[in-house]
């Protein structure tokens, strides 16, 4: 059986002040999170991030892993760098990328695990 086209809504207005008061400070501090989440929502950028969570890679390696051109990989890496998700280092003529923070590893792993095991009704 499929889901309803429109999920149900409350028939009366009732604000649970205790829950709202507890959540408002945390939720209010989430401004700007959309840009990071948007990067995770793009398939190619997620693949790049996941690959970098496993190993530091040069731009050419990233392109090969995600099946993109070097120019496309550079574009995605530039966006990820601008949002602070990746960092890089130069080694002669090569540029190596890595996650800027190890704290992203479990997030990426959890998303990968969820997507690979999720059952769509």
N, C-alpha and C positions, 0 to 999 in steps of 0.2 A: 504494500500500500504506500503510495507517494505522500509527500507532505502537502499540506494545504497551500494554496497559492498565496494567501495572505495570513500570516500568523495572527493569533488573537491578541487583542489589546484590552486593557482594563476598561470596564464599563463605567467606573467612577474614578474621580481623581483622588488619590490618597498618597501623600508623600510620607515615607517612613524616615522621619527626621534623624533618628539615631544612625541609620545606615548611611544616609546622605552626608551627615556631619563627619562620619568616619572616613568616607571615601573622597569627599570633595578636595581636601588638601593634596592627596596623592594624585588624583586625576587632574587637578589643576596644574600640577607640575609636569605634565606630559606634553606640554607645548613643544613643537618641533620634532616629535617622534615620527611623524608621517614621512619625512624625507628618508630616514633610515629604513623604515618599513617598506617604503616604495622600492628601495634597492633590493630588499629581500624578496619582493613580489615579482621582480623581473627574473625570468628563468635563467638567462645567461649570467646576470650578475650574481644570482644565488649560486650557480655552478662555479663561478670564479671564486666567490667567497669560500665555498666548501672546499675547493681544491687548495686554496691558500691556508685553510685551517689544517690541512694535512701536511703541507710542505711549502717552504719558500720556493717561489718559481720565477723564472725570468718571463718576460712578455711573450717570447716565442713558445715557451712551455705552456703558458696559460692558453694561448691561441690553439695549440695542438690538443690540449686536454678538453677544451669546450667545443672544439670543432669550428673555430672561427678564424678569420684572417687576422694577421698581426694588427692591422689598422683597427678592426672591430674590437679586439682584445684591449688595445691601448685606449680606445674610447671608453670602454666599461671600467677599466682600471682608473682612468682619470676621474670618472664620476665617483667611484668608490673612494678614491683618495680625497677628493673635495669634501666628501661627507665624513671623513675621518675614520672610515672603516678599514682602510689599508694604509700601509706605509711602504716605503721603498728604500733601497740602497743601491748605489752605483758600484760596479766592479769592472773597471776599465770601460769597455764599450757596451757592457751588459747592464741591464737594470733588473733587479730582483725585487719582487713584491712579497709581502707577508701581511697577515692580519695585524692591525695596529694594537689590538688588545686580545689577550688570550681568553678574556671573558666571553668572547663571541663563539668560541668553539662549542660549548654545550648548547648554545642557542641554535646554531646551525645543525648540530647533530640531532637535536630534538625535532626541528622542523623536517629534516630529512626522514627521520624515523616515522613521524606522524604521516607524512605524505606517502611514504612507501607502504604503510600499513592501513591507511584510511580506507574505509569501505564506503563508496558512494551509493546511497539507496536508489 
